[in-house]
Amino acid sequence: MFNIVRFTRDEEGAVTVDWVVLTAAIVGISIAVAATIQIGLNNASATVADGVLAAVGGGSGGSGGSGENGDTFDCTATIVNGTATLVGEDC
């Protein structure tokens, strides 16, 4: 019986529970922040990819284009999973 009374009055486990709760809160907030940043980065990379494709002369997969002074260049751009890839001699 004495062990049960001593167990109910012991507060050492409460500190452990506090740390577990705080750690879980930090992990949850970190996941939410990472998801928010990922969405922003995906939007930014899509904008950059669209700009690159417009610069090389094509929508979803352009080929060729011209510079500001009228020079032409041979370059092909494709987007796969939000990543623009440029292939050609002048890229």
C-alpha positions, 0 to 999 in steps of 0.5 A: 500500500505504501508503494501506491501512495508514494507513486501517486505523490512522485512528480518525476514523471510529470517533467518527462511528460512536459518535455514530450508535449513540448517536443511534439509541439515543436515538431508539429510547428516545424512540419507546418513551417516546412509545408508552407515554405515548400508551397512558396518554393514550388510557386516561385520555381514555376514562375522562374520556369515560365520565365525561362521558357518564355526567354527561349521561345516556347510554352510547355517545351519551346525550341529556339529563340532570339536575343535582344539584338536579334541573334538567334540561338539553338536551345530547347527547354522542357519542364519536368516536375517543375524543373526547367531543363535547357538542351542545345549548343547555345544554352 
